[in-house]
Amino acid sequence: MTNKITLEALKLAGFKNPTAIAEILNYVPNPTVALEMLLEIHEPKVVDPDNIFRKHRYSSENKYVEITGYDELANTVQYKVLRQKTVQGYAITEEDYKNNIFVFERPSKYYHSKEIPTKGYTSKIESSRIEDFENSYNQEVDVYQMSNTIEVWELSENNMAF
């Protein structure tokens, strides 16, 4: 990050030793934000309440994230992973599988197993690099849609045959 523009900006801002400051900035996870903060021109990234929910770009499962905050200096985003609770179900025969008939105690032999949605959801706090997060969780989910999804998760009972 130590370049002519950085050094000149630090000089113009009145810093007495811009080369040393520029070198120190290189040790911060996000030196651009650190420089902007020093120059008092940084505009913090704010969590938009209308766009706090996202879904993974490849996800087909009932898993969403809720953005809770950014630490731009550390170059991270904090978020809650919301996932519908599931139970492991086992279809004894192919016919059982086709008819959605599962048992929940693992038998010694079975045709197929799968995660079956059940009542409730889990919430786990995680963080990752801002760029990685934005590349992975790029499908915005409407707040009202997410509210309805959580309501369904909380109210739904497993309707699979036992």
Biotite code that builds the C-alpha atoms (Angstrom):
import biotite.structure as struc

atoms = struc.array([
    struc.Atom([0.000, 0.000, 0.000], chain_id="A", res_id=1, res_name="MET", atom_name="CA", element="C"),
    struc.Atom([2.971, 2.314, 0.340], chain_id="A", res_id=2, res_name="THR", atom_name="CA", element="C"),
    struc.Atom([2.614, 4.284, -2.857], chain_id="A", res_id=3, res_name="ASN", atom_name="CA", element="C"),
    struc.Atom([3.025, 7.882, -3.953], chain_id="A", res_id=4, res_name="LYS", atom_name="CA", element="C"),
    struc.Atom([-0.645, 8.724, -3.533], chain_id="A", res_id=5, res_name="ILE", atom_name="CA", element="C"),
    struc.Atom([-0.722, 7.405, 0.037], chain_id="A", res_id=6, res_name="THR", atom_name="CA", element="C"),
    struc.Atom([2.466, 9.230, 0.993], chain_id="A", res_id=7, res_name="LEU", atom_name="CA", element="C"),
    struc.Atom([1.284, 12.481, -0.583], chain_id="A", res_id=8, res_name="GLU", atom_name="CA", element="C"),
    struc.Atom([-2.127, 12.251, 1.119], chain_id="A", res_id=9, res_name="ALA", atom_name="CA", element="C"),
    struc.Atom([-0.448, 11.714, 4.507], chain_id="A", res_id=10, res_name="LEU", atom_name="CA", element="C"),
    struc.Atom([1.910, 14.679, 3.863], chain_id="A", res_id=11, res_name="LYS", atom_name="CA", element="C"),
    struc.Atom([-0.987, 16.945, 2.873], chain_id="A", res_id=12, res_name="LEU", atom_name="CA", element="C"),
    struc.Atom([-2.875, 15.878, 5.999], chain_id="A", res_id=13, res_name="ALA", atom_name="CA", element="C"),
    struc.Atom([0.056, 17.140, 8.088], chain_id="A", res_id=14, res_name="GLY", atom_name="CA", element="C"),
    struc.Atom([1.606, 13.890, 9.254], chain_id="A", res_id=15, res_name="PHE", atom_name="CA", element="C"),
    struc.Atom([5.277, 14.410, 10.079], chain_id="A", res_id=16, res_name="LYS", atom_name="CA", element="C"),
    struc.Atom([6.486, 10.920, 9.131], chain_id="A", res_id=17, res_name="ASN", atom_name="CA", element="C"),
    struc.Atom([4.225, 9.660, 6.339], chain_id="A", res_id=18, res_name="PRO", atom_name="CA", element="C"),
    struc.Atom([6.577, 6.825, 5.318], chain_id="A", res_id=19, res_name="THR", atom_name="CA", element="C"),
    struc.Atom([6.487, 5.243, 8.788], chain_id="A", res_id=20, res_name="ALA", atom_name="CA", element="C"),
    struc.Atom([2.710, 5.631, 9.011], chain_id="A", res_id=21, res_name="ILE", atom_name="CA", element="C"),
    struc.Atom([2.264, 4.070, 5.559], chain_id="A", res_id=22, res_name="ALA", atom_name="CA", element="C"),
    struc.Atom([4.398, 1.104, 6.640], chain_id="A", res_id=23, res_name="GLU", atom_name="CA", element="C"),
    struc.Atom([2.309, 0.643, 9.802], chain_id="A", res_id=24, res_name="ILE", atom_name="CA", element="C"),
    struc.Atom([-0.883, 0.696, 7.697], chain_id="A", res_id=25, res_name="LEU", atom_name="CA", element="C"),
    struc.Atom([0.408, -2.393, 5.890], chain_id="A", res_id=26, res_name="ASN", atom_name="CA", element="C"),
    struc.Atom([-0.001, -4.409, 9.105], chain_id="A", res_id=27, res_name="TYR", atom_name="CA", element="C"),
    struc.Atom([-3.736, -3.693, 9.353], chain_id="A", res_id=28, res_name="VAL", atom_name="CA", element="C"),
    struc.Atom([-6.049, -6.255, 7.687], chain_id="A", res_id=29, res_name="PRO", atom_name="CA", element="C"),
    struc.Atom([-7.697, -3.465, 5.681], chain_id="A", res_id=30, res_name="ASN", atom_name="CA", element="C"),
    struc.Atom([-5.085, -0.717, 5.098], chain_id="A", res_id=31, res_name="PRO", atom_name="CA", element="C"),
    struc.Atom([-7.357, 1.297, 2.799], chain_id="A", res_id=32, res_name="THR", atom_name="CA", element="C"),
    struc.Atom([-9.954, 1.740, 5.542], chain_id="A", res_id=33, res_name="VAL", atom_name="CA", element="C"),
    struc.Atom([-7.207, 2.568, 8.059], chain_id="A", res_id=34, res_name="ALA", atom_name="CA", element="C"),
    struc.Atom([-5.851, 5.281, 5.752], chain_id="A", res_id=35, res_name="LEU", atom_name="CA", element="C"),
    struc.Atom([-9.335, 6.689, 5.180], chain_id="A", res_id=36, res_name="GLU", atom_name="CA", element="C"),
    struc.Atom([-9.855, 6.786, 8.975], chain_id="A", res_id=37, res_name="MET", atom_name="CA", element="C"),
    struc.Atom([-6.551, 8.617, 9.495], chain_id="A", res_id=38, res_name="LEU", atom_name="CA", element="C"),
    struc.Atom([-7.504, 11.137, 6.828], chain_id="A", res_id=39, res_name="LEU", atom_name="CA", element="C"),
    struc.Atom([-11.003, 11.431, 8.352], chain_id="A", res_id=40, res_name="GLU", atom_name="CA", element="C"),
    struc.Atom([-12.690, 10.657, 5.036], chain_id="A", res_id=41, res_name="ILE", atom_name="CA", element="C"),
    struc.Atom([-13.957, 7.160, 5.844], chain_id="A", res_id=42, res_name="HIS", atom_name="CA", element="C"),
    struc.Atom([-17.663, 6.460, 5.391], chain_id="A", res_id=43, res_name="GLU", atom_name="CA", element="C"),
    struc.Atom([-18.482, 3.369, 7.467], chain_id="A", res_id=44, res_name="PRO", atom_name="CA", element="C"),
    struc.Atom([-20.330, 0.483, 5.887], chain_id="A", res_id=45, res_name="LYS", atom_name="CA", element="C"),
    struc.Atom([-23.767, 0.402, 7.480], chain_id="A", res_id=46, res_name="VAL", atom_name="CA", element="C"),
    struc.Atom([-26.097, -2.566, 7.802], chain_id="A", res_id=47, res_name="VAL", atom_name="CA", element="C"),
    struc.Atom([-29.135, -1.768, 5.663], chain_id="A", res_id=48, res_name="ASP", atom_name="CA", element="C"),
    struc.Atom([-32.194, -2.983, 7.627], chain_id="A", res_id=49, res_name="PRO", atom_name="CA", element="C"),
    struc.Atom([-34.014, -3.751, 4.372], chain_id="A", res_id=50, res_name="ASP", atom_name="CA", element="C"),
    struc.Atom([-31.209, -6.040, 3.140], chain_id="A", res_id=51, res_name="ASN", atom_name="CA", element="C"),
    struc.Atom([-29.976, -7.871, 6.234], chain_id="A", res_id=52, res_name="ILE", atom_name="CA", element="C"),
    struc.Atom([-31.009, -11.338, 5.075], chain_id="A", res_id=53, res_name="PHE", atom_name="CA", element="C"),
    struc.Atom([-29.120, -13.261, 2.410], chain_id="A", res_id=54, res_name="ARG", atom_name="CA", element="C"),
    struc.Atom([-28.968, -16.731, 0.952], chain_id="A", res_id=55, res_name="LYS", atom_name="CA", element="C"),
    struc.Atom([-25.889, -18.519, -0.390], chain_id="A", res_id=56, res_name="HIS", atom_name="CA", element="C"),
    struc.Atom([-25.559, -18.332, -4.158], chain_id="A", res_id=57, res_name="ARG", atom_name="CA", element="C"),
    struc.Atom([-25.612, -22.135, -4.528], chain_id="A", res_id=58, res_name="TYR", atom_name="CA", element="C"),
    struc.Atom([-27.844, -23.002, -1.586], chain_id="A", res_id=59, res_name="SER", atom_name="CA", element="C"),
    struc.Atom([-30.991, -25.005, -2.097], chain_id="A", res_id=60, res_name="SER", atom_name="CA", element="C"),
    struc.Atom([-31.432, -25.854, 1.567], chain_id="A", res_id=61, res_name="GLU", atom_name="CA", element="C"),
    struc.Atom([-33.273, -23.897, 4.229], chain_id="A", res_id=62, res_name="ASN", atom_name="CA", element="C"),
    struc.Atom([-30.270, -21.855, 5.336], chain_id="A", res_id=63, res_name="LYS", atom_name="CA", element="C"),
    struc.Atom([-30.128, -18.073, 5.471], chain_id="A", res_id=64, res_name="TYR", atom_name="CA", element="C"),
    struc.Atom([-27.859, -15.491, 7.048], chain_id="A", res_id=65, res_name="VAL", atom_name="CA", element="C"),
    struc.Atom([-28.674, -12.273, 8.874], chain_id="A", res_id=66, res_name="GLU", atom_name="CA", element="C"),
    struc.Atom([-25.975, -9.594, 8.748], chain_id="A", res_id=67, res_name="ILE", atom_name="CA", element="C"),
    struc.Atom([-25.359, -8.179, 12.231], chain_id="A", res_id=68, res_name="THR", atom_name="CA", element="C"),
    struc.Atom([-22.385, -5.898, 11.627], chain_id="A", res_id=69, res_name="GLY", atom_name="CA", element="C"),
    struc.Atom([-19.176, -5.012, 9.870], chain_id="A", res_id=70, res_name="TYR", atom_name="CA", element="C"),
    struc.Atom([-15.666, -4.538, 11.240], chain_id="A", res_id=71, res_name="ASP", atom_name="CA", element="C"),
    struc.Atom([-14.096, -2.870, 8.251], chain_id="A", res_id=72, res_name="GLU", atom_name="CA", element="C"),
    struc.Atom([-10.713, -2.342, 9.883], chain_id="A", res_id=73, res_name="LEU", atom_name="CA", element="C"),
    struc.Atom([-10.485, -6.103, 10.459], chain_id="A", res_id=74, res_name="ALA", atom_name="CA", element="C"),
    struc.Atom([-12.107, -6.647, 7.039], chain_id="A", res_id=75, res_name="ASN", atom_name="CA", element="C"),
    struc.Atom([-14.835, -8.911, 8.468], chain_id="A", res_id=76, res_name="THR", atom_name="CA", element="C"),
    struc.Atom([-18.601, -9.171, 8.503], chain_id="A", res_id=77, res_name="VAL", atom_name="CA", element="C"),
    struc.Atom([-20.504, -10.728, 11.395], chain_id="A", res_id=78, res_name="GLN", atom_name="CA", element="C"),
    struc.Atom([-23.705, -12.646, 10.730], chain_id="A", res_id=79, res_name="TYR", atom_name="CA", element="C"),
    struc.Atom([-26.093, -15.196, 12.151], chain_id="A", res_id=80, res_name="LYS", atom_name="CA", element="C"),
    struc.Atom([-26.657, -18.412, 10.242], chain_id="A", res_id=81, res_name="VAL", atom_name="CA", element="C"),
    struc.Atom([-30.333, -19.377, 10.428], chain_id="A", res_id=82, res_name="LEU", atom_name="CA", element="C"),
    struc.Atom([-31.162, -22.953, 9.489], chain_id="A", res_id=83, res_name="ARG", atom_name="CA", element="C"),
    struc.Atom([-34.345, -24.951, 9.745], chain_id="A", res_id=84, res_name="GLN", atom_name="CA", element="C"),
    struc.Atom([-34.059, -27.858, 12.168], chain_id="A", res_id=85, res_name="LYS", atom_name="CA", element="C"),
    struc.Atom([-34.047, -31.297, 10.611], chain_id="A", res_id=86, res_name="THR", atom_name="CA", element="C"),
    struc.Atom([-34.099, -34.928, 11.650], chain_id="A", res_id=87, res_name="VAL", atom_name="CA", element="C"),
    struc.Atom([-32.446, -37.824, 9.865], chain_id="A", res_id=88, res_name="GLN", atom_name="CA", element="C"),
    struc.Atom([-35.040, -40.086, 8.260], chain_id="A", res_id=89, res_name="GLY", atom_name="CA", element="C"),
    struc.Atom([-34.549, -43.538, 6.749], chain_id="A", res_id=90, res_name="TYR", atom_name="CA", element="C"),
    struc.Atom([-36.650, -45.109, 3.985], chain_id="A", res_id=91, res_name="ALA", atom_name="CA", element="C"),
    struc.Atom([-36.483, -48.881, 4.288], chain_id="A", res_id=92, res_name="ILE", atom_name="CA", element="C"),
    struc.Atom([-37.475, -49.568, 0.671], chain_id="A", res_id=93, res_name="THR", atom_name="CA", element="C"),
    struc.Atom([-37.557, -47.696, -2.609], chain_id="A", res_id=94, res_name="GLU", atom_name="CA", element="C"),
    struc.Atom([-41.361, -47.631, -2.367], chain_id="A", res_id=95, res_name="GLU", atom_name="CA", element="C"),
    struc.Atom([-41.118, -46.048, 1.096], chain_id="A", res_id=96, res_name="ASP", atom_name="CA", element="C"),
    struc.Atom([-38.808, -43.411, -0.344], chain_id="A", res_id=97, res_name="TYR", atom_name="CA", element="C"),
    struc.Atom([-41.181, -42.635, -3.244], chain_id="A", res_id=98, res_name="LYS", atom_name="CA", element="C"),
    struc.Atom([-44.079, -42.331, -0.768], chain_id="A", res_id=99, res_name="ASN", atom_name="CA", element="C"),
    struc.Atom([-42.112, -40.239, 1.753], chain_id="A", res_id=100, res_name="ASN", atom_name="CA", element="C"),
    struc.Atom([-42.316, -42.903, 4.448], chain_id="A", res_id=101, res_name="ILE", atom_name="CA", element="C"),
    struc.Atom([-39.383, -42.653, 6.824], chain_id="A", res_id=102, res_name="PHE", atom_name="CA", element="C"),
    struc.Atom([-38.393, -44.055, 10.182], chain_id="A", res_id=103, res_name="VAL", atom_name="CA", element="C"),
    struc.Atom([-36.208, -41.996, 12.475], chain_id="A", res_id=104, res_name="PHE", atom_name="CA", element="C"),
    struc.Atom([-34.342, -44.727, 14.275], chain_id="A", res_id=105, res_name="GLU", atom_name="CA", element="C"),
    struc.Atom([-31.528, -45.974, 12.073], chain_id="A", res_id=106, res_name="ARG", atom_name="CA", element="C"),
    struc.Atom([-32.283, -49.514, 10.886], chain_id="A", res_id=107, res_name="PRO", atom_name="CA", element="C"),
    struc.Atom([-29.524, -51.979, 10.075], chain_id="A", res_id=108, res_name="SER", atom_name="CA", element="C"),
    struc.Atom([-30.518, -51.889, 6.377], chain_id="A", res_id=109, res_name="LYS", atom_name="CA", element="C"),
    struc.Atom([-32.264, -49.096, 4.519], chain_id="A", res_id=110, res_name="TYR", atom_name="CA", element="C"),
    struc.Atom([-32.769, -47.895, 0.950], chain_id="A", res_id=111, res_name="TYR", atom_name="CA", element="C"),
    struc.Atom([-32.091, -44.166, 1.413], chain_id="A", res_id=112, res_name="HIS", atom_name="CA", element="C"),
    struc.Atom([-31.686, -41.537, 4.132], chain_id="A", res_id=113, res_name="SER", atom_name="CA", element="C"),
    struc.Atom([-32.235, -37.795, 4.110], chain_id="A", res_id=114, res_name="LYS", atom_name="CA", element="C"),
    struc.Atom([-32.571, -34.736, 6.314], chain_id="A", res_id=115, res_name="GLU", atom_name="CA", element="C"),
    struc.Atom([-36.248, -34.015, 6.931], chain_id="A", res_id=116, res_name="ILE", atom_name="CA", element="C"),
    struc.Atom([-37.353, -30.528, 8.015], chain_id="A", res_id=117, res_name="PRO", atom_name="CA", element="C"),
    struc.Atom([-38.981, -30.322, 11.415], chain_id="A", res_id=118, res_name="THR", atom_name="CA", element="C"),
    struc.Atom([-40.293, -27.642, 13.768], chain_id="A", res_id=119, res_name="LYS", atom_name="CA", element="C"),
    struc.Atom([-37.946, -24.812, 14.736], chain_id="A", res_id=120, res_name="GLY", atom_name="CA", element="C"),
    struc.Atom([-34.629, -23.415, 13.599], chain_id="A", res_id=121, res_name="TYR", atom_name="CA", element="C"),
    struc.Atom([-31.087, -22.918, 14.837], chain_id="A", res_id=122, res_name="THR", atom_name="CA", element="C"),
    struc.Atom([-29.059, -19.737, 14.967], chain_id="A", res_id=123, res_name="SER", atom_name="CA", element="C"),
    struc.Atom([-25.264, -19.624, 15.011], chain_id="A", res_id=124, res_name="LYS", atom_name="CA", element="C"),
    struc.Atom([-23.026, -16.541, 14.940], chain_id="A", res_id=125, res_name="ILE", atom_name="CA", element="C"),
    struc.Atom([-20.168, -16.563, 12.419], chain_id="A", res_id=126, res_name="GLU", atom_name="CA", element="C"),
    struc.Atom([-17.852, -14.124, 10.681], chain_id="A", res_id=127, res_name="SER", atom_name="CA", element="C"),
    struc.Atom([-15.818, -14.068, 7.504], chain_id="A", res_id=128, res_name="SER", atom_name="CA", element="C"),
    struc.Atom([-13.902, -11.711, 5.239], chain_id="A", res_id=129, res_name="ARG", atom_name="CA", element="C"),
    struc.Atom([-16.206, -9.093, 3.734], chain_id="A", res_id=130, res_name="ILE", atom_name="CA", element="C"),
    struc.Atom([-15.294, -9.984, 0.132], chain_id="A", res_id=131, res_name="GLU", atom_name="CA", element="C"),
    struc.Atom([-15.754, -13.722, 0.714], chain_id="A", res_id=132, res_name="ASP", atom_name="CA", element="C"),
    struc.Atom([-19.133, -13.129, 2.350], chain_id="A", res_id=133, res_name="PHE", atom_name="CA", element="C"),
    struc.Atom([-20.370, -10.823, -0.414], chain_id="A", res_id=134, res_name="GLU", atom_name="CA", element="C"),
    struc.Atom([-19.266, -13.295, -3.102], chain_id="A", res_id=135, res_name="ASN", atom_name="CA", element="C"),
    struc.Atom([-20.917, -16.254, -1.361], chain_id="A", res_id=136, res_name="SER", atom_name="CA", element="C"),
    struc.Atom([-24.091, -14.763, 0.122], chain_id="A", res_id=137, res_name="TYR", atom_name="CA", element="C"),
    struc.Atom([-25.181, -12.632, -2.801], chain_id="A", res_id=138, res_name="ASN", atom_name="CA", element="C"),
    struc.Atom([-28.886, -13.519, -2.953], chain_id="A", res_id=139, res_name="GLN", atom_name="CA", element="C"),
    struc.Atom([-30.817, -10.882, -1.016], chain_id="A", res_id=140, res_name="GLU", atom_name="CA", element="C"),
    struc.Atom([-33.932, -12.086, 0.791], chain_id="A", res_id=141, res_name="VAL", atom_name="CA", element="C"),
    struc.Atom([-36.805, -9.715, 1.515], chain_id="A", res_id=142, res_name="ASP", atom_name="CA", element="C"),
    struc.Atom([-37.347, -9.020, 5.231], chain_id="A", res_id=143, res_name="VAL", atom_name="CA", element="C"),
    struc.Atom([-41.032, -9.948, 4.987], chain_id="A", res_id=144, res_name="TYR", atom_name="CA", element="C"),
    struc.Atom([-40.259, -13.172, 3.140], chain_id="A", res_id=145, res_name="GLN", atom_name="CA", element="C"),
    struc.Atom([-37.726, -14.098, 5.835], chain_id="A", res_id=146, res_name="MET", atom_name="CA", element="C"),
    struc.Atom([-40.235, -13.269, 8.566], chain_id="A", res_id=147, res_name="SER", atom_name="CA", element="C"),
    struc.Atom([-42.744, -15.608, 6.919], chain_id="A", res_id=148, res_name="ASN", atom_name="CA", element="C"),
    struc.Atom([-40.094, -18.316, 6.507], chain_id="A", res_id=149, res_name="THR", atom_name="CA", element="C"),
    struc.Atom([-39.196, -18.186, 10.210], chain_id="A", res_id=150, res_name="ILE", atom_name="CA", element="C"),
    struc.Atom([-42.870, -18.298, 11.135], chain_id="A", res_id=151, res_name="GLU", atom_name="CA", element="C"),
    struc.Atom([-43.340, -21.418, 9.004], chain_id="A", res_id=152, res_name="VAL", atom_name="CA", element="C"),
    struc.Atom([-40.247, -22.996, 10.582], chain_id="A", res_id=153, res_name="TRP", atom_name="CA", element="C"),
    struc.Atom([-41.586, -22.296, 14.076], chain_id="A", res_id=154, res_name="GLU", atom_name="CA", element="C"),
    struc.Atom([-45.081, -23.601, 13.375], chain_id="A", res_id=155, res_name="LEU", atom_name="CA", element="C"),
    struc.Atom([-44.491, -26.505, 11.034], chain_id="A", res_id=156, res_name="SER", atom_name="CA", element="C"),
    struc.Atom([-44.578, -30.048, 12.265], chain_id="A", res_id=157, res_name="GLU", atom_name="CA", element="C"),
    struc.Atom([-43.008, -32.948, 10.489], chain_id="A", res_id=158, res_name="ASN", atom_name="CA", element="C"),
    struc.Atom([-45.644, -34.302, 8.106], chain_id="A", res_id=159, res_name="ASN", atom_name="CA", element="C"),
    struc.Atom([-43.722, -37.372, 7.013], chain_id="A", res_id=160, res_name="MET", atom_name="CA", element="C"),
    struc.Atom([-45.176, -40.780, 7.789], chain_id="A", res_id=161, res_name="ALA", atom_name="CA", element="C"),
    struc.Atom([-43.537, -42.749, 10.590], chain_id="A", res_id=162, res_name="PHE", atom_name="CA", element="C"),
])
